[in-house]
Amino acid sequence: MDTANLADETLRAIRRILRKTTDHSRQLSRQSGLTVPQVLCLRFLAQAQPDDEITVAKVSQAVQLAPATVSRILDRLEDAGLILRERRSQDRRKVCLSLTESGRRQVETLPIPLQEQFVRRLEALPTQEQTRLLGALEKVVEMMEATEIDAAPVLQAGDEQAAD
């Protein structure tokens, strides 16, 4: 295969990845009525122990989105009756989050996010192959001059504003 064909095939592969990410996000949204970031926040809350004090900052760190973005996501989840915000610690300034019963039921029916499927398949590869794949992707990032973009390991279409 000549250089032009290799470049075309490489660009097609990148477009297929982007298309799959976009299609999966749309499908998840149609099935659940939630965005990928909303699903990630709900899944994180579902994994918490009953006595854990989960705050916006903890959710933000777990899903690797800005606290302001997570706060807006949580506003929508609270409006939908899926989470509760309450002050339950000695420090009355701290607001803790938990799932409602409706939120728990919703989590049980959620499809597996694309990134979780990807991680399972990636981890099944030999470490050397994982390392080569990471190196190749980092080279693509460099070639696309996307090295300064801070991206969470969340596969979704659009930007943080659209995330909530």
N, C-alpha and C positions, 0 to 999 in steps of 0.2 A: 504494500500500500504506500502511495507516495505521500509527501508531507502535507499537501493540500487536503487529501482525503483523511489523513490522520487528524488534522485540525477540525475538519467538518464533523467527523465522528466524535471527537472530544466535545465539541460544542453541543452536538445532539445529546450526548450522555448527560451533560450538565442540564440541558433543557428538560430531559426526561426526569431527572431528580427534582427539579423545580416543579414540574407538572404533577408528579406523584405527591409531593408535599402539599401543593394547592388542592388537588383532588381529594386527598385524605382529609384535609382540614374542612373542606366543604361537606364531605360525607359525614364526618363526625358531627358537624354542626346540624346537619339535617336530621341525623339519628337522635341526637341528644338535646338539641336546642341550645347547645353551649359552644363556646369557642375553645380552642385548644388550651389557651392559658387558664380559662375557667375550669376546664377539666383537670389540669395539673394542680391547681389550687385545691379543688375538691379532693383529689386523690391524696394530696399531702395531708389534708385535715383528717381524712379517713384513716390514715396510718398512725395518727397520734394516739397516745394513751389517754384515758379519761382524766388523769390528773396532770397532764402536760399543760403548761401555759403557753399556748400558741399565739403569737403576736403577728402583726403585719410584717414586722422585720424578719421573723423566722420564716414566714411563708415566702417573702421576697427573696431571701437567701436560698431557700430550697428550690424555687422555680427559676431563679436567676433572672428576675425582672426588677426594675426599679420599684422602690417602695410606693411611690406615687401611683404608678401603673397598677400595682397589686391592690392598692387601696380602692381604686376605681373598679377593678374586677370584683373585689369583695363587696363593694356597694351593690353591684348588680346581683351577685349571689344572695345577698341579704334581702334585697327587694323581691327576689324570686322565692324567698322562704327556705333557702337551702342551707344557710349558715346563721349562727347567732354571734353577736358581739356582746360581751358582758365584762363587767369589772368584777373580778373574783379574787384578786390577790390582796395582800396587805397594802400594796401601792395602788391607790385608787386611780392613779393616772394611767395605769397599764390596762389596755383593753385586750381581752383574750377572745379567741375565736374557737368555735366548735360547729360541728354539723348538726342540723336539725334531723329529726326522724325522716323527713322528706329528703333531705340531703343524703342521708345514708342509703335510702332506697335508690336515689338517682345514681350514686356511685356504683352500686351493685350492678346496674344495667349499662354502665359506660363501656364502650368498646376500648380495646387496648390502643393507646396512642401509638402513632407510627414510630416515634423515637424509641419506645420500649421494645417494639418488634425489631427495630434495627439493632439496638444494643444486644438483644439476645442472640441475633445472628452474628454480629460482630464478635461477641465473646466466644462463640463457637469456633471461630477461626484460630489457627495457631498464632501465637504471640508475634512471631516474625512477620506473618502476613498482615496482622493488624498494624504493626509498625510501618510496614511498606505502604499500606493504604493511607495511613495518617500522613506520612511523608509526601505522598503524591497529592493528597488533598491540600496540604499546606503549601505546596508548590503552586497549585491552581489558585489558591487565595492570593499568593504573592503576585502571580502573573496578572490577576484581575485587579490588582492594587486595592485589595480589600483588607489589608493587614491591620489597618487602624480601626476597623469596625469591631465593636465589642458585641459578640453574639453569644447568647445563651444556648445550651444544648437542647433547645426546644425547636422541633421542626414545625414551623407554621408559615403560612403565607402572610405577607403584609408586615407592617411595622408595629411597634409597641402601642401606638395610638389605636390602631385597628384591633389590637389584641384584647381590649376590654370591651 
